[in-house]
């Protein structure tokens, strides 16, 4: 299996191996993000002690870890951890948060053993359950608070690396964008598309079939994260699926009181990192927030699989027909997010480095009750760019450009150079292409690929 991406992380571990003294490194990130693959790559051939922690009875776990280490049985955690630190320079515990699930007392024993450790041990712990991993290392009341030297979040692949991987599998730029809109840059999910096939067949095999690998994945991961309150969280995520929503819109769709809803949304954004709180970029209203699901796969799952689970179970062929009929609209909404990410990763496209990139929405001046939005706004002290993203089978016309010009005039801008960027799946009409202006940028999917160096 080809190894993609992660050059920065590998460089970090190269430097770590050269450092003297003990180091405690915390690696966290959602499941399937590639933490284990990264660590195995980084410490391959170095004789590291690697152990995957499973949830079981404490005495069983103690015995199993003991025998894995020395084929002998330790009777307490402190002596076991101390012995491991003494013998191995590199110690890796995968799904580390499961120690806490088995017994919080294990954390105290590890803390004691680590504090007493005088060897050059490099302790690397990996965790998939973001909320619990944060709690273990950030909560001042927890025994391991302040013990870690580095806390590293493993992020999904960049748009460029995700598209490059899919192109290696034989997909066109348009097909790669569609797949990215469904699963984002999660390495394990991208590998599921290695066998090139029509999109309807891929979605059926990966999401709908009885043995589909991603049919239950989101449900299983998030029930473990949220515990007994998962139904409320799921209700919120279903309301957010597809597009961003205001607090009032979420409350209306879920039936959850705003005061209680705010608590859930804070946890979903700040603790679990599943939801993002987005403000209207370059808006005079500072509290003009909307909420959106960060994760592309969770977004797709709650928009389609979770929402129509009964249909998926009892009439999968009708389910795939229903989904395919709705996908183009879904891709249109996701294309806006993808174009925002493209600008963030390739700011040279605009000719300036923006301070902020995001979506803008507001009320049309002098027209009561009428609202508008702009897909992309990016700005710095001298420049401001306005972007429109079109995922349709029609070529973008000069009328689309004029609408963007009009909307840009709704915003008070002083002394900035205006730039207009139009993204199009299907290209541009001749009258628009004839406009010669250094403030108008027209980008097809192929143009985006060239800019990314693909």
Buried (B, 14 or more C-beta within 10 A) or exposed (E): EEEBBBEEBEEBBEEBEEEEEBBBBBBBBBBBBBBBBBBEBBBEEEEBBBBEBEEBEEEEBBBBBBEEBEEEEBEEBBEBBBBBBEEBBBBBBBBBBBBBBBBEEBBBBBBBBBEEBEEEBBBBBBBBBBBBBBBBBBEEEBBBBEBBBEBBBBBBBBBBBBBBBBBEBEBEBBBBBBBBBBBBBBBBBBBBBEEEEEBBEBBBBBBBBEEBBBBEBBBEBBBBBBEEEBEBBBBBBBBBBBBBBEBEBBBEBBEBEEEEBBEBBEBBBEBBBBBBBBBBBBBEEEEBBBBBBBBBBBBBBBBBBBBBBEBBEEEBEEBBEBBBEEBEEBBBBBBBBBBBBBBBBBBEBBEBEBEEBBBBBBBEEEEEEEEBEBBBBBBBEEBBBBBBBBBBEEBBBBEBBEBBEEBBEBBEEEEBEBBBBBBBBBBBBEEBEEEEEEEBBBBBBEBBBEBBEB
